[in-house]
Amino acid sequence: DVRSDPSIQQHNSLPCLPPRRKKPASTPRARRPRIRTAKPASRELLLLTSMAATQGASDVLSIDKVDFLKLQNGSDIRGVAIAGVEGEPVNLTELVAEAIAAAFAAWLLNKKKADGLRRLRISVGHDSRISAHKLQNAITHGITAAGHDVLQFGLASTPAMFNSTLTKDAINHCPADGGIMITASHLPYNRNGFKFFTSDGGLNKTDIKDILERASRVYEESAHCGKQEQTGVVTHVDYMSIYASDLVQAVLKSAGNKEKPLEGLHIVVDAGNGAGGFFVDKVLKPLGAVTDGSQFLEPDGLFPNHIPNPEDKAAMEAITQAVLNNKADLGIIFDTDVDRSAAVDSSGRELNRNRLIALMSAIVLEEVRFCRAANLFHITLLLVSN
């Protein structure tokens, strides 16, 4: 058991990563063909590009210098992970991802005020992007090389990644000390990024800046270090089934433990080929809903049908048409990593942004009657203004 092995020594200092590979000077670098997505063969070429990157050909930019702070996007990290778009060189390589993962582990140790002997458990999940697997492997390597354990969830949602830091399930090694979601939300197929969580919630801008500064040092130091043994343990966990079951139980409880509280309701889902397809079979159907007419449930990181963004006009038109064509009672559409959604009622009216917040507020206020009258006026104003 690596947890109890006294020979394993951990350090609070930033870990070194394996040295970066450099080609011999006499070997000219092969020039990548430019991928134009408008051509019929673009899909196959893009997938081949991603596979080649996974095999070690992803370092499109110079490995000598990376400006890590340019990867910050507020409280997230985002960059270009796939070559093929003119003017968008890859800056989120596997080596960069390894350094960021190691830096997050060091940051997390510091946050928990733990000494270097503490082994962390960090959950890692991803959305449907075609660069997801290579970045998942890189993140996993960065964490395990730093001496910590990884719970690999595979295809997951952002809310589930946060929830994994709260779930108490010893059999499935939860709760995790921290979580990393590999996603770039609704951005194009060539982008990707990371969102980070602890049991306190998502990290803030200052935290991300700290992690990127640490990652920059790890990246630079890794050029001078020998190959580091991976002492951490990787465990594959079907966490989305656990998360979906928890959602179902929460709905049942709020519905007074009625066996099929959604029985008789026709609800269609548009997952936009992101990570939200689980919602049909693992949440709505167990609750009794009819889901015929649901669309784009299969993960596809090229997003062939529409941008997976509930605020996109074409996306909202797609779910609206699905509701009307199937005479459904309700339509639900998710973004790629399922941390944003919108709804459409049976008449095709959108419940998005402020309208959705107003609807949820009205439901909550039904349970808090003493403040209902005072606040319904404000909710009405929101509905009218939208």
C-alpha positions as CSV (number, residue, x, y, z in Angstrom):
1,D,0.0,0.0,0.0
2,V,1.7,3.2,-1.2
3,R,-0.1,5.2,1.4
4,S,1.6,3.4,4.3
5,D,5.1,3.0,2.6
6,P,7.5,5.0,4.7
7,S,10.0,5.0,1.9
8,I,7.9,7.4,-0.1
9,Q,9.1,10.9,0.6
10,Q,7.0,13.9,-0.4
11,H,8.1,17.5,-0.4
12,N,6.2,20.7,-0.2
13,S,8.5,22.3,-2.8
14,L,7.5,22.5,-6.4
15,P,8.1,19.1,-8.0
16,C,10.2,18.5,-11.1
17,L,8.6,17.0,-14.1
18,P,10.4,14.7,-16.7
19,P,12.8,16.6,-19.0
20,R,11.3,17.9,-22.2
21,R,12.2,16.0,-25.3
22,K,14.3,17.8,-27.9
23,K,14.8,16.5,-31.4
24,P,18.4,16.3,-32.8
25,A,19.5,19.5,-34.5
26,S,20.0,17.6,-37.8
27,T,16.4,16.4,-37.9
28,P,14.2,19.0,-39.6
29,R,10.8,19.5,-38.0
30,A,8.0,18.2,-40.1
31,R,5.6,20.9,-41.2
32,R,2.1,20.4,-40.2
33,P,-0.6,20.6,-42.9
34,R,-3.0,23.4,-42.3
35,I,-6.4,22.1,-41.5
36,R,-9.3,23.9,-43.1
37,T,-12.5,22.9,-41.4
38,A,-14.7,23.9,-44.3
39,K,-13.6,20.9,-46.3
40,P,-15.4,17.5,-46.1
41,A,-12.3,15.7,-44.9
42,S,-11.6,18.2,-42.1
43,R,-13.2,16.0,-39.4
44,E,-10.9,13.1,-40.0
45,L,-7.9,15.4,-40.3
46,L,-8.7,17.0,-37.0
47,L,-9.1,13.7,-35.2
48,L,-5.8,12.5,-36.7
49,T,-4.1,15.8,-35.5
50,S,-5.4,15.1,-32.0
51,M,-4.2,11.5,-32.1
52,A,-0.7,12.6,-33.3
53,A,-0.6,15.1,-30.4
54,T,-1.4,12.4,-28.0
55,Q,1.6,10.5,-29.2
56,G,3.9,13.3,-28.4
57,A,3.6,15.7,-31.4
58,S,1.6,18.4,-29.6
59,D,4.3,20.8,-28.8
60,V,3.6,23.3,-31.6
61,L,5.0,26.3,-29.9
62,S,8.7,26.6,-28.8
63,I,9.3,24.6,-25.7
64,D,11.9,27.2,-24.5
65,K,9.4,29.8,-23.2
66,V,5.8,29.8,-22.2
67,D,3.9,32.8,-20.8
68,F,1.7,30.9,-18.3
69,L,-0.1,34.0,-17.2
70,K,-1.6,34.5,-20.6
71,L,-3.5,31.2,-20.0
72,Q,-5.6,32.9,-17.3
73,N,-9.2,33.6,-18.1
74,G,-10.6,35.0,-15.0
75,S,-11.1,32.1,-12.6
76,D,-10.4,29.5,-15.3
77,I,-7.4,28.5,-17.4
78,R,-7.9,28.4,-21.2
79,G,-5.7,27.9,-24.2
80,V,-5.4,26.4,-27.7
81,A,-4.9,22.7,-27.4
82,I,-5.4,21.5,-31.1
83,A,-3.5,22.8,-34.1
84,G,-5.4,23.6,-37.3
85,V,-6.8,27.0,-37.0
86,E,-4.8,29.7,-38.7
87,G,-3.4,32.3,-36.4
88,E,-4.0,30.2,-33.3
89,P,-0.8,28.3,-32.3
90,V,-1.1,25.7,-29.6
91,N,-0.1,27.0,-26.2
92,L,-1.9,24.4,-24.0
93,T,0.4,21.5,-24.5
94,E,0.7,18.3,-22.5
95,L,3.9,19.6,-20.9
96,V,2.2,22.8,-19.9
97,A,-0.8,20.8,-18.5
98,E,1.6,18.6,-16.5
99,A,3.2,21.7,-14.9
100,I,-0.2,23.2,-14.1
101,A,-1.4,20.0,-12.5
102,A,1.8,19.7,-10.3
103,A,1.4,23.4,-9.4
104,F,-2.3,22.8,-8.4
105,A,-1.2,19.9,-6.1
106,A,1.4,22.1,-4.5
107,W,-1.1,25.0,-4.1
108,L,-3.6,22.6,-2.6
109,L,-1.1,21.2,-0.1
110,N,-0.4,24.8,1.0
111,K,-4.1,25.6,1.3
112,K,-4.6,22.6,3.5
113,K,-1.5,23.5,5.5
114,A,-0.3,19.9,5.1
115,D,3.3,18.8,5.2
116,G,5.0,17.1,2.3
117,L,4.1,13.6,3.6
118,R,0.4,14.2,2.9
119,R,-1.0,12.3,-0.1
120,L,-3.8,14.2,-1.8
121,R,-6.6,12.7,-3.8
122,I,-7.5,14.8,-6.8
123,S,-10.4,14.1,-9.1
124,V,-10.0,14.7,-12.9
125,G,-12.9,14.8,-15.4
126,H,-13.4,16.2,-18.9
127,D,-16.0,17.2,-21.4
128,S,-16.3,15.9,-25.0
129,R,-13.5,17.9,-26.6
130,I,-11.2,16.0,-28.9
131,S,-8.1,17.1,-26.9
132,A,-9.7,15.8,-23.6
133,H,-7.9,12.5,-23.3
134,K,-4.4,13.8,-24.0
135,L,-4.8,16.6,-21.4
136,Q,-6.4,14.1,-18.9
137,N,-3.3,11.9,-19.3
138,A,-1.0,14.9,-18.9
139,I,-2.9,16.2,-15.8
140,T,-2.7,12.7,-14.3
141,H,1.0,12.4,-14.9
142,G,1.7,15.8,-13.3
143,I,-0.2,14.9,-10.2
144,T,1.1,11.4,-9.8
145,A,4.7,12.4,-10.5
146,A,4.2,14.9,-7.6
147,G,3.3,11.9,-5.4
148,H,-0.4,12.3,-5.2
149,D,-3.4,10.1,-6.2
150,V,-5.8,10.7,-9.1
151,L,-9.4,9.7,-9.4
152,Q,-10.2,9.6,-13.1
153,F,-13.9,10.2,-13.9
154,G,-13.7,10.3,-17.6
155,L,-16.6,12.2,-19.3
156,A,-18.0,14.4,-16.5
157,S,-19.8,17.7,-15.8
158,T,-18.4,20.7,-14.0
159,P,-21.0,20.6,-11.2
160,A,-20.1,16.9,-10.6
161,M,-16.4,17.8,-10.3
162,F,-17.2,20.2,-7.5
163,N,-19.6,17.7,-5.9
164,S,-16.8,15.1,-5.8
165,T,-15.1,17.2,-3.1
166,L,-18.2,16.8,-1.0
167,T,-19.4,13.3,-1.6
168,K,-18.8,10.9,1.3
169,D,-18.2,7.5,-0.4
170,A,-15.2,5.6,0.9
171,I,-15.7,2.7,-1.6
172,N,-15.2,5.2,-4.5
173,H,-12.4,7.1,-2.7
174,C,-14.5,10.3,-2.1
175,P,-14.4,13.0,-1.1
176,A,-11.6,14.2,-3.2
177,D,-9.3,16.9,-1.8
178,G,-9.6,18.9,-5.0
179,G,-11.0,18.5,-8.5
180,I,-10.0,19.5,-12.0
181,M,-12.4,19.8,-14.8
182,I,-10.9,19.8,-18.3
183,T,-13.1,22.1,-20.4
184,A,-13.3,25.4,-22.3
185,S,-17.1,25.7,-21.9
186,H,-18.7,26.7,-25.3
187,L,-15.5,27.8,-27.1
188,P,-14.5,26.2,-30.4
189,Y,-13.2,22.6,-30.8
190,N,-9.5,23.6,-30.8
191,R,-9.6,25.2,-27.3
192,N,-9.5,23.6,-23.9
193,G,-8.8,24.6,-20.4
194,F,-9.1,23.8,-16.7
195,K,-11.5,24.6,-13.8
196,F,-10.4,23.9,-10.3
197,F,-12.4,23.0,-7.2
198,T,-12.0,22.4,-3.4
199,S,-14.8,21.7,-1.0
200,D,-15.1,25.5,-0.6
201,G,-16.0,25.9,-4.2
202,G,-14.3,27.1,-7.3
203,L,-11.0,28.9,-7.2
204,N,-10.8,32.7,-7.6
205,K,-8.6,34.9,-9.9
206,T,-5.9,35.3,-7.3
207,D,-5.7,31.5,-6.8
208,I,-5.4,30.9,-10.5
209,K,-2.6,33.5,-10.8
210,D,-0.8,31.8,-8.0
211,I,-1.1,28.4,-9.6
212,L,0.1,29.7,-13.0
213,E,3.1,31.3,-11.4
214,R,4.0,28.1,-9.6
215,A,3.4,26.2,-12.9
216,S,5.9,28.5,-14.7
217,R,8.6,27.6,-12.2
218,V,7.8,23.9,-12.4
219,Y,8.0,24.1,-16.2
220,E,11.3,25.8,-16.2
221,E,12.8,23.6,-13.5
222,S,11.7,20.4,-15.3
223,A,14.2,21.0,-18.0
224,H,17.0,20.4,-15.5
225,C,15.5,17.4,-13.6
226,G,15.8,13.8,-14.3
227,K,12.8,11.7,-15.0
228,Q,10.7,11.5,-11.8
229,E,9.0,8.2,-10.9
230,Q,5.2,8.3,-10.7
231,T,4.4,7.4,-7.1
232,G,0.8,8.4,-7.1
233,V,-2.0,5.9,-7.7
234,V,-4.6,6.3,-10.5
235,T,-8.1,4.9,-9.8
236,H,-10.9,4.9,-12.4
237,V,-14.3,5.8,-10.9
238,D,-17.7,5.9,-12.5
239,Y,-18.6,9.1,-10.6
240,M,-21.3,10.4,-13.0
241,S,-23.5,7.4,-12.0
242,I,-23.0,8.4,-8.4
243,Y,-23.7,12.0,-9.1
244,A,-26.8,11.3,-11.2
245,S,-28.2,9.0,-8.5
246,D,-27.7,11.8,-5.9
247,L,-29.7,14.2,-8.2
248,V,-32.5,11.7,-8.5
249,Q,-32.6,11.2,-4.7
250,A,-32.7,15.0,-4.2
251,V,-35.7,15.4,-6.5
252,L,-37.5,12.5,-4.9
253,K,-37.0,13.9,-1.5
254,S,-38.2,17.4,-2.5
255,A,-41.3,15.7,-4.1
256,G,-42.3,14.0,-0.9
257,N,-40.7,10.7,-1.9
258,K,-43.2,10.2,-4.7
259,E,-42.0,7.2,-6.8
260,K,-42.2,8.9,-10.2
261,P,-42.6,12.6,-9.7
262,L,-42.1,13.5,-13.4
263,E,-44.5,10.8,-14.7
264,G,-46.7,12.2,-17.5
265,L,-44.3,15.0,-18.4
266,H,-42.6,15.1,-21.8
267,I,-39.2,16.7,-21.5
268,V,-36.7,16.9,-24.3
269,V,-33.0,17.5,-23.8
270,D,-30.4,19.1,-26.1
271,A,-26.9,18.3,-24.9
272,G,-25.2,20.0,-27.9
273,N,-22.9,16.9,-28.2
274,G,-21.3,17.9,-24.9
275,A,-21.2,16.1,-21.6
276,G,-24.9,16.5,-20.7
277,G,-26.4,13.5,-22.4
278,F,-26.4,11.5,-19.1
279,F,-29.3,13.7,-17.9
280,V,-31.8,11.7,-20.1
281,D,-31.1,8.1,-19.1
282,K,-29.7,8.7,-15.6
283,V,-31.9,11.5,-14.3
284,L,-35.1,12.2,-16.2
285,K,-36.2,8.6,-17.1
286,P,-35.7,7.3,-13.5
287,L,-38.0,10.1,-12.4
288,G,-40.7,9.0,-14.8
289,A,-40.3,11.6,-17.6
290,V,-40.9,10.8,-21.3
291,T,-37.8,12.0,-23.2
292,D,-38.6,11.2,-26.8
293,G,-37.2,13.8,-29.2
294,S,-34.1,14.5,-27.1
295,Q,-31.2,15.3,-29.4
296,F,-27.4,15.6,-29.8
297,L,-26.8,13.5,-26.7
298,E,-23.7,11.7,-28.0
299,P,-20.4,13.3,-27.1
300,D,-18.7,14.8,-30.2
301,G,-15.9,17.3,-29.6
302,L,-16.3,18.9,-33.0
303,F,-19.8,20.0,-32.1
304,P,-21.3,19.3,-35.5
305,N,-24.9,20.5,-34.8
306,H,-24.6,23.8,-33.1
307,I,-22.5,25.7,-30.6
308,P,-23.2,24.1,-27.1
309,N,-24.1,27.4,-25.6
310,P,-27.6,28.2,-24.1
311,E,-27.0,31.9,-25.0
312,D,-26.4,31.2,-28.7
313,K,-29.3,32.0,-31.0
314,A,-28.9,28.9,-33.2
315,A,-28.7,26.6,-30.1
316,M,-31.9,28.1,-28.7
317,E,-33.7,27.7,-32.0
318,A,-32.7,24.0,-32.1
319,I,-34.2,23.2,-28.6
320,T,-37.3,25.4,-29.3
321,Q,-37.9,23.5,-32.6
322,A,-37.4,20.2,-30.8
323,V,-40.0,21.1,-28.2
324,L,-42.6,22.2,-30.8
325,N,-42.0,19.3,-33.1
326,N,-42.4,16.7,-30.3
327,K,-45.2,18.6,-28.5
328,A,-43.2,18.4,-25.4
329,D,-44.0,20.1,-22.0
330,L,-40.5,21.4,-21.5
331,G,-37.1,21.6,-23.2
332,I,-33.7,21.8,-21.5
333,I,-30.4,22.7,-23.2
334,F,-26.9,22.5,-21.7
335,D,-23.6,24.0,-22.5
336,T,-20.6,21.7,-23.1
337,D,-19.6,21.1,-19.4
338,V,-23.2,21.3,-18.1
339,D,-22.7,24.2,-15.7
340,R,-25.1,26.4,-17.7
341,S,-28.6,25.6,-19.0
342,A,-31.7,27.2,-20.4
343,A,-35.3,25.9,-20.8
344,V,-38.1,26.3,-23.3
345,D,-41.8,25.9,-22.3
346,S,-44.5,24.1,-24.3
347,S,-45.3,27.2,-26.3
348,G,-41.7,27.7,-27.4
349,R,-41.0,30.5,-25.0
350,E,-37.4,30.7,-23.8
351,L,-36.7,30.6,-20.0
352,N,-33.1,31.9,-20.1
353,R,-30.9,34.2,-18.1
354,N,-33.0,36.5,-15.9
355,R,-36.2,34.6,-16.7
356,L,-34.8,31.4,-15.4
357,I,-33.5,33.1,-12.2
358,A,-36.9,34.6,-11.7
359,L,-38.6,31.2,-12.1
360,M,-36.3,29.6,-9.6
361,S,-36.8,32.5,-7.2
362,A,-40.5,32.1,-7.4
363,I,-40.2,28.4,-6.5
364,V,-38.0,29.2,-3.5
365,L,-40.3,31.9,-2.3
366,E,-43.2,29.5,-2.3
367,E,-41.3,27.8,0.6
368,V,-40.5,31.1,2.3
369,R,-43.9,32.7,2.5
370,F,-43.1,35.5,4.8
371,C,-41.0,37.3,2.2
372,R,-43.0,36.2,-0.9
373,A,-45.2,39.3,-1.2
374,A,-42.2,41.7,-0.8
375,N,-40.2,40.0,-3.5
376,L,-42.7,38.9,-6.2
377,F,-42.9,42.5,-7.3
378,H,-39.2,42.4,-8.2
379,I,-39.6,39.1,-9.9
380,T,-42.5,40.5,-12.0
381,L,-40.3,43.4,-13.1
382,L,-37.6,40.9,-14.2
383,L,-40.1,38.9,-16.2
384,V,-41.5,42.0,-17.9
385,S,-38.1,43.4,-18.7
386,N,-37.2,40.2,-20.5
